Amino acid sequence: MPSSYTDIDLDAYKADFEAKDASEYVLIDVREEDEYADGHLARAVNVPLSELETRFGEITTEKPVVLVCARGGRSATAAQFLVTKGYKTLYNLDGGTLGWIKAGHPVEK
């Protein structure tokens, strides 16, 4: 089974994605709804890992997809799953939302 996703750290995400137009990539937060409601990265769409198997079709294959969770574990699992579904340009945000907050970056509620 191919494993074609890339771990990306917070600084690389800020440099490579945050300044891009929202139409250029998709940011998927795979945490549960209550975690997402407590604070999430700007532009993040909530597709909980527990629902990913039934909802992955909502995520485009035409753009890069960045996956985020609390620390990076669930988003790595989500990335591995999406690889099996044919997604090609996947990134796992290493450090996740908690690392983002710890680094002093803002979240939306």
C-alpha positions as CSV (number, residue, x, y, z in Angstrom):
1,M,0.0,0.0,0.0
2,P,1.5,3.4,-1.0
3,S,2.0,5.9,1.8
4,S,2.0,9.2,0.0
5,Y,1.3,11.8,2.6
6,T,3.8,14.4,3.9
7,D,4.1,15.5,7.5
8,I,4.4,19.3,7.6
9,D,5.3,21.3,10.6
10,L,3.6,24.4,11.8
11,D,6.1,26.8,10.4
12,A,6.0,25.2,7.0
13,Y,2.2,25.3,7.1
14,K,2.3,29.0,7.8
15,A,4.8,29.6,5.1
16,D,3.4,27.3,2.4
17,F,-0.4,27.4,3.0
18,E,-1.7,30.1,5.3
19,A,-1.1,32.9,2.8
20,K,-2.6,31.0,-0.1
21,D,-6.1,31.7,-1.3
22,A,-8.7,29.5,0.3
23,S,-9.5,28.0,-3.1
24,E,-6.0,26.6,-3.5
25,Y,-6.2,23.9,-0.8
26,V,-8.5,22.3,1.7
27,L,-7.9,22.2,5.5
28,I,-9.7,19.3,7.2
29,D,-9.9,19.1,11.0
30,V,-10.5,15.5,12.0
31,R,-11.2,16.1,15.6
32,E,-14.7,15.5,17.1
33,E,-17.2,18.3,16.9
34,D,-16.8,19.4,20.5
35,E,-13.0,19.7,20.1
36,Y,-13.5,21.6,16.8
37,A,-16.0,24.0,18.5
38,D,-13.4,24.7,21.3
39,G,-11.1,26.3,18.7
40,H,-9.8,25.5,15.2
41,L,-7.5,26.9,12.6
42,A,-9.0,29.4,10.2
43,R,-10.6,27.8,7.1
44,A,-10.7,24.4,8.7
45,V,-13.7,22.2,7.8
46,N,-14.7,19.6,10.4
47,V,-14.9,16.0,9.2
48,P,-14.3,13.9,12.4
49,L,-12.1,10.9,12.0
50,S,-15.1,8.8,13.3
51,E,-17.1,9.9,10.2
52,L,-14.3,10.0,7.7
53,E,-15.1,6.6,6.2
54,T,-18.6,7.7,5.2
55,R,-17.8,11.4,4.5
56,F,-14.5,11.3,2.6
57,G,-16.3,11.9,-0.6
58,E,-17.0,15.5,0.6
59,I,-13.2,16.1,0.3
60,T,-12.0,17.1,-3.1
61,T,-9.2,15.2,-4.8
62,E,-8.4,18.1,-7.0
63,K,-6.6,20.2,-4.5
64,P,-3.9,19.7,-1.8
65,V,-5.5,18.5,1.4
66,V,-4.0,19.4,4.8
67,L,-5.3,17.3,7.8
68,V,-5.1,18.5,11.4
69,C,-6.2,17.1,14.7
70,A,-5.1,17.9,18.3
71,R,-1.4,16.7,18.0
72,G,-1.0,14.9,14.7
73,G,-1.9,11.3,15.4
74,R,-5.5,11.2,14.2
75,S,-4.7,13.3,11.2
76,A,-1.9,10.9,10.2
77,T,-4.5,8.1,10.5
78,A,-6.9,10.1,8.3
79,A,-4.1,10.7,5.8
80,Q,-3.3,7.0,5.6
81,F,-7.0,6.3,5.0
82,L,-7.3,8.9,2.2
83,V,-4.2,7.5,0.5
84,T,-6.1,4.2,0.1
85,K,-8.9,6.1,-1.5
86,G,-6.7,7.6,-4.2
87,Y,-5.9,11.0,-2.7
88,K,-2.5,12.2,-4.0
89,T,-1.5,15.5,-2.4
90,L,-1.9,15.1,1.4
91,Y,-0.3,16.8,4.3
92,N,-0.5,15.9,8.0
93,L,0.0,19.0,10.2
94,D,2.5,17.8,12.8
95,G,1.9,19.3,16.2
96,G,-1.8,19.8,15.4
97,T,-4.1,22.4,16.9
98,L,-2.5,22.2,20.3
99,G,0.9,23.0,18.9
100,W,-0.6,25.8,16.9
101,I,-2.1,27.4,20.0
102,K,1.0,26.8,22.0
103,A,3.0,28.7,19.3
104,G,0.7,31.7,19.9
105,H,-1.3,31.4,16.7
106,P,-5.0,32.3,16.7
107,V,-7.9,29.9,16.4
108,E,-11.5,30.5,15.5
109,K,-14.5,29.4,17.5
